[in-house]
Amino acid sequence: MYDPENRLTDAYEPDVGTIPSDDGGRDEENVTKTGTTTVGLSTEDGVVIATDRRASLGGRFVSNKNVQKVEQIHPTAAMTLVGSVGGAQSFIRSLRSEANLYEVRRDEPLSIHALATLAGNFARGGPFFAINPIIGGVDDEGSHVYSVDPAGGVLQDDYTVTGSGTMVATGTIEGNYDPEMSIEDARALAIRAVNAAAERDTGSGNGIVLAEITADGVDIDRFDDYESAE
């Protein structure tokens, strides 16, 4: 796991990765994808990010049931792993390295807005393949949630959802989200949204990963079922 006290250590070890095609190109049928439902909710007290734990091959075969799709990339920010697993893993490593380098040089962490802008620049100009992550974090200006699309577009909102379960999860959150809700209520709503998506979306399932982000740091937990996460 990422240790902000040890800037020289990158302990992010992937559980799954891409499978190259025979011709050396990117074969869409042989790329391990997260499928995924990822949710980010901002509150006055912090940010809650929730994801499922399933990876699939070609969208038809469950290749891994225990993927951690949320990683800390900054002392008070985390990002989800969405889309091509290989591209997302590389994206996380690159963004984390740049955030660490900035902090070493400036003796202060990047603002969350600057972190999201950097992520958009990477997505637009880098070799990262088919990613659509959420960045959530807390800084001196408050709590923030951003989505980063594959073309490098960066959008901030009170809440956002990405992945194959987007429609179901968004429907669960819409009408129930309140920007003044507590971080505990946001956690409960995020769990409901991921659970609802897993009921209908074949790319999502196998438990949940929850990240709670406050000014004190990032706390990430994994659960095998939705009841134990509540």
Secondary structure as the mmCIF struct_conf table of DSSP 4:
data_model
#
loop_
_struct_conf.conf_type_id
_struct_conf.id
_struct_conf.beg_label_comp_id
_struct_conf.beg_label_asym_id
_struct_conf.beg_label_seq_id
_struct_conf.end_label_comp_id
_struct_conf.end_label_asym_id
_struct_conf.end_label_seq_id
TURN_TY1_P TURN_TY1_P1 PRO A 4 GLU A 5
TURN_TY1_P TURN_TY1_P2 ARG A 7 LEU A 8
BEND BEND1 ASP A 15 ASP A 15
TURN_TY1_P TURN_TY1_P3 ASP A 22 ASP A 23
BEND BEND2 GLY A 24 GLY A 25
HELX_RH_3T_P HELX_RH_3T_P1 GLU A 28 ASN A 30
STRN STRN1 THR A 32 LYS A 33
STRN STRN2 THR A 37 SER A 42
BEND BEND3 GLU A 44 ASP A 45
STRN STRN3 VAL A 47 THR A 51
STRN STRN4 ALA A 55 LEU A 57
TURN_TY1_P TURN_TY1_P4 GLY A 58 ARG A 60
STRN STRN5 PHE A 61 ASN A 64
BEND BEND4 LYS A 65 LYS A 65
STRN STRN6 VAL A 70 HIS A 74
TURN_TY1_P TURN_TY1_P5 PRO A 75 THR A 76
STRN STRN7 ALA A 77 THR A 80
STRN STRN8 GLY A 83 SER A 84
HELX_RH_AL_P HELX_RH_AL_P1 VAL A 85 ARG A 106
BEND BEND5 ASP A 107 GLU A 108
HELX_LH_PP_P HELX_LH_PP_P1 PRO A 109 SER A 111
HELX_RH_AL_P HELX_RH_AL_P2 ILE A 112 GLY A 125
BEND BEND6 GLY A 126 GLY A 126
BEND BEND7 ALA A 130 ALA A 130
STRN STRN9 ILE A 131 ILE A 131
STRN STRN10 ILE A 134 ASP A 139
TURN_TY1_P TURN_TY1_P6 ASP A 140 GLU A 141
STRN STRN11 GLY A 142 VAL A 148
TURN_TY1_P TURN_TY1_P7 PRO A 150 ALA A 151
STRN STRN12 VAL A 154 GLN A 156
BEND BEND8 ASP A 158 ASP A 158
STRN STRN13 TYR A 159 GLY A 163
TURN_TY1_P TURN_TY1_P8 SER A 164 GLY A 165
HELX_RH_AL_P HELX_RH_AL_P3 THR A 166 ILE A 173
TURN_TY1_P TURN_TY1_P9 GLU A 174 ASN A 176
TURN_TY1_P TURN_TY1_P10 PRO A 179 GLU A 180
HELX_RH_AL_P HELX_RH_AL_P4 ILE A 183 ARG A 200
TURN_TY1_P TURN_TY1_P11 THR A 202 GLY A 203
BEND BEND9 ASN A 206 ASN A 206
STRN STRN14 ILE A 208 THR A 214
TURN_TY1_P TURN_TY1_P12 ALA A 215 ASP A 216
STRN STRN15 GLY A 217 PHE A 223
BEND BEND10 ASP A 224 ASP A 225
HELX_RH_AL_P HELX_RH_AL_P5 TYR A 226 ALA A 229
#
